[in-house]
Amino acid sequence: MSDDEETLNNWLAHLLRDRYFGVCEERSAYQQMQSELTALLDTMNSQMNIVKSEKETCEKQLQEALLSNQEVMKVLHTILVNMGVSIITNTMLALCVFYARIVL
């Protein structure tokens, strides 16, 4: 019975050792996956911040362009009124603005 018990104990020790190393390998794989995921999330967060900054810059430039366009329209309207053209349609004004943009 001693040989059977020793064989059983050896088999059990081998099984436990294999299971221990298997769990260690799984743990290492999970830690590596977590590290890679964290790095990926950091990269994505950084890219999102860059895109957000670029979006804000574009929105600011758009607002500046709209304000500039309004100023040009006011100046053009004032010039046309001073020249005696007090009655002007939106289409004619748009054509004048279009021409002014081409020339500028």
ChimeraX commands (.cxc) that place a marker at each C-alpha (Angstrom):
marker #1 position 0.00,0.00,0.00 radius 0.5
marker #1 position 2.96,2.24,0.57 radius 0.5
marker #1 position 3.90,2.21,-3.15 radius 0.5
marker #1 position 0.36,3.15,-4.13 radius 0.5
marker #1 position 0.28,5.94,-1.59 radius 0.5
marker #1 position 3.68,7.24,-2.73 radius 0.5
marker #1 position 2.61,7.05,-6.38 radius 0.5
marker #1 position -0.59,8.90,-5.53 radius 0.5
marker #1 position 1.33,11.57,-3.60 radius 0.5
marker #1 position 3.80,12.00,-6.48 radius 0.5
marker #1 position 0.97,12.24,-8.99 radius 0.5
marker #1 position -0.86,14.77,-6.77 radius 0.5
marker #1 position 2.32,16.85,-6.28 radius 0.5
marker #1 position 2.94,16.85,-10.04 radius 0.5
marker #1 position -0.68,17.86,-10.68 radius 0.5
marker #1 position -0.49,20.68,-8.13 radius 0.5
marker #1 position 2.84,21.89,-9.53 radius 0.5
marker #1 position 1.44,21.90,-13.08 radius 0.5
marker #1 position -1.64,23.75,-11.89 radius 0.5
marker #1 position 0.49,26.28,-9.99 radius 0.5
marker #1 position 2.61,27.06,-13.06 radius 0.5
marker #1 position -0.51,27.18,-15.24 radius 0.5
marker #1 position -2.08,29.75,-12.91 radius 0.5
marker #1 position 1.18,31.75,-12.89 radius 0.5
marker #1 position 1.23,31.80,-16.70 radius 0.5
marker #1 position -2.43,32.88,-16.83 radius 0.5
marker #1 position -1.73,35.62,-14.29 radius 0.5
marker #1 position 1.24,36.87,-16.33 radius 0.5
marker #1 position -0.86,36.83,-19.51 radius 0.5
marker #1 position -3.64,38.83,-17.80 radius 0.5
marker #1 position -1.13,41.34,-16.44 radius 0.5
marker #1 position 0.42,41.78,-19.87 radius 0.5
marker #1 position -3.03,42.17,-21.45 radius 0.5
marker #1 position -3.96,44.75,-18.79 radius 0.5
marker #1 position -0.72,46.64,-19.43 radius 0.5
marker #1 position -1.31,46.65,-23.20 radius 0.5
marker #1 position -4.91,47.76,-22.72 radius 0.5
marker #1 position -3.82,50.58,-20.41 radius 0.5
marker #1 position -1.25,51.72,-22.97 radius 0.5
marker #1 position -3.86,51.57,-25.73 radius 0.5
marker #1 position -6.34,53.59,-23.67 radius 0.5
marker #1 position -3.65,56.18,-22.91 radius 0.5
marker #1 position -2.85,56.47,-26.61 radius 0.5
marker #1 position -6.51,56.81,-27.53 radius 0.5
marker #1 position -7.04,59.42,-24.80 radius 0.5
marker #1 position -4.07,61.40,-26.08 radius 0.5
marker #1 position -5.39,61.23,-29.66 radius 0.5
marker #1 position -8.84,62.32,-28.50 radius 0.5
marker #1 position -7.30,65.32,-26.72 radius 0.5
marker #1 position -5.42,66.27,-29.89 radius 0.5
marker #1 position -8.59,66.00,-31.98 radius 0.5
marker #1 position -10.52,68.02,-29.40 radius 0.5
marker #1 position -7.88,70.74,-29.49 radius 0.5
marker #1 position -7.92,70.78,-33.30 radius 0.5
marker #1 position -11.72,70.98,-33.25 radius 0.5
marker #1 position -11.62,73.95,-30.89 radius 0.5
marker #1 position -9.05,75.65,-33.13 radius 0.5
marker #1 position -11.23,75.07,-36.21 radius 0.5
marker #1 position -14.31,76.38,-34.41 radius 0.5
marker #1 position -12.38,79.50,-33.35 radius 0.5
marker #1 position -11.17,80.04,-36.92 radius 0.5
marker #1 position -14.73,79.60,-38.19 radius 0.5
marker #1 position -16.02,82.19,-35.73 radius 0.5
marker #1 position -13.27,84.61,-36.75 radius 0.5
marker #1 position -14.10,84.04,-40.42 radius 0.5
marker #1 position -17.81,84.63,-39.77 radius 0.5
marker #1 position -17.05,87.86,-37.90 radius 0.5
marker #1 position -14.73,88.95,-40.69 radius 0.5
marker #1 position -17.42,88.16,-43.24 radius 0.5
marker #1 position -19.94,90.25,-41.29 radius 0.5
marker #1 position -17.50,93.16,-41.18 radius 0.5
marker #1 position -16.90,92.90,-44.95 radius 0.5
marker #1 position -20.65,92.85,-45.55 radius 0.5
marker #1 position -21.11,95.96,-43.38 radius 0.5
marker #1 position -18.28,97.81,-45.15 radius 0.5
marker #1 position -19.59,96.79,-48.56 radius 0.5
marker #1 position -23.10,97.88,-47.62 radius 0.5
marker #1 position -21.77,101.23,-46.37 radius 0.5
marker #1 position -19.77,101.76,-49.56 radius 0.5
marker #1 position -22.78,100.97,-51.73 radius 0.5
marker #1 position -25.04,103.26,-49.73 radius 0.5
marker #1 position -22.48,106.08,-49.91 radius 0.5
marker #1 position -22.24,105.60,-53.66 radius 0.5
marker #1 position -25.97,106.15,-53.97 radius 0.5
marker #1 position -27.04,102.57,-54.28 radius 0.5
marker #1 position -29.55,102.52,-51.46 radius 0.5
marker #1 position -31.83,99.86,-52.90 radius 0.5
marker #1 position -30.01,96.61,-53.45 radius 0.5
marker #1 position -31.25,93.06,-53.44 radius 0.5
marker #1 position -29.66,90.24,-51.50 radius 0.5
marker #1 position -28.61,88.64,-54.76 radius 0.5
marker #1 position -26.75,91.72,-55.94 radius 0.5
marker #1 position -25.09,92.09,-52.57 radius 0.5
marker #1 position -24.07,88.44,-52.66 radius 0.5
marker #1 position -22.57,88.92,-56.12 radius 0.5
marker #1 position -20.61,91.92,-54.87 radius 0.5
marker #1 position -19.31,89.91,-51.92 radius 0.5
marker #1 position -18.40,87.03,-54.23 radius 0.5
marker #1 position -16.51,89.41,-56.50 radius 0.5
marker #1 position -14.78,91.00,-53.50 radius 0.5
marker #1 position -13.63,87.58,-52.32 radius 0.5
marker #1 position -12.23,86.76,-55.76 radius 0.5
marker #1 position -10.34,90.03,-55.92 radius 0.5
marker #1 position -9.05,89.71,-52.35 radius 0.5
marker link #1:1,2 radius 0.2
marker link #1:2,3 radius 0.2
marker link #1:3,4 radius 0.2
marker link #1:4,5 radius 0.2
marker link #1:5,6 radius 0.2
marker link #1:6,7 radius 0.2
marker link #1:7,8 radius 0.2
marker link #1:8,9 radius 0.2
marker link #1:9,10 radius 0.2
marker link #1:10,11 radius 0.2
marker link #1:11,12 radius 0.2
marker link #1:12,13 radius 0.2
marker link #1:13,14 radius 0.2
marker link #1:14,15 radius 0.2
marker link #1:15,16 radius 0.2
marker link #1:16,17 radius 0.2
marker link #1:17,18 radius 0.2
marker link #1:18,19 radius 0.2
marker link #1:19,20 radius 0.2
marker link #1:20,21 radius 0.2
marker link #1:21,22 radius 0.2
marker link #1:22,23 radius 0.2
marker link #1:23,24 radius 0.2
marker link #1:24,25 radius 0.2
marker link #1:25,26 radius 0.2
marker link #1:26,27 radius 0.2
marker link #1:27,28 radius 0.2
marker link #1:28,29 radius 0.2
marker link #1:29,30 radius 0.2
marker link #1:30,31 radius 0.2
marker link #1:31,32 radius 0.2
marker link #1:32,33 radius 0.2
marker link #1:33,34 radius 0.2
marker link #1:34,35 radius 0.2
marker link #1:35,36 radius 0.2
marker link #1:36,37 radius 0.2
marker link #1:37,38 radius 0.2
marker link #1:38,39 radius 0.2
marker link #1:39,40 radius 0.2
marker link #1:40,41 radius 0.2
marker link #1:41,42 radius 0.2
marker link #1:42,43 radius 0.2
marker link #1:43,44 radius 0.2
marker link #1:44,45 radius 0.2
marker link #1:45,46 radius 0.2
marker link #1:46,47 radius 0.2
marker link #1:47,48 radius 0.2
marker link #1:48,49 radius 0.2
marker link #1:49,50 radius 0.2
marker link #1:50,51 radius 0.2
marker link #1:51,52 radius 0.2
marker link #1:52,53 radius 0.2
marker link #1:53,54 radius 0.2
marker link #1:54,55 radius 0.2
marker link #1:55,56 radius 0.2
marker link #1:56,57 radius 0.2
marker link #1:57,58 radius 0.2
marker link #1:58,59 radius 0.2
marker link #1:59,60 radius 0.2
marker link #1:60,61 radius 0.2
marker link #1:61,62 radius 0.2
marker link #1:62,63 radius 0.2
marker link #1:63,64 radius 0.2
marker link #1:64,65 radius 0.2
marker link #1:65,66 radius 0.2
marker link #1:66,67 radius 0.2
marker link #1:67,68 radius 0.2
marker link #1:68,69 radius 0.2
marker link #1:69,70 radius 0.2
marker link #1:70,71 radius 0.2
marker link #1:71,72 radius 0.2
marker link #1:72,73 radius 0.2
marker link #1:73,74 radius 0.2
marker link #1:74,75 radius 0.2
marker link #1:75,76 radius 0.2
marker link #1:76,77 radius 0.2
marker link #1:77,78 radius 0.2
marker link #1:78,79 radius 0.2
marker link #1:79,80 radius 0.2
marker link #1:80,81 radius 0.2
marker link #1:81,82 radius 0.2
marker link #1:82,83 radius 0.2
marker link #1:83,84 radius 0.2
marker link #1:84,85 radius 0.2
marker link #1:85,86 radius 0.2
marker link #1:86,87 radius 0.2
marker link #1:87,88 radius 0.2
marker link #1:88,89 radius 0.2
marker link #1:89,90 radius 0.2
marker link #1:90,91 radius 0.2
marker link #1:91,92 radius 0.2
marker link #1:92,93 radius 0.2
marker link #1:93,94 radius 0.2
marker link #1:94,95 radius 0.2
marker link #1:95,96 radius 0.2
marker link #1:96,97 radius 0.2
marker link #1:97,98 radius 0.2
marker link #1:98,99 radius 0.2
marker link #1:99,100 radius 0.2
marker link #1:100,101 radius 0.2
marker link #1:101,102 radius 0.2
marker link #1:102,103 radius 0.2
marker link #1:103,104 radius 0.2
view
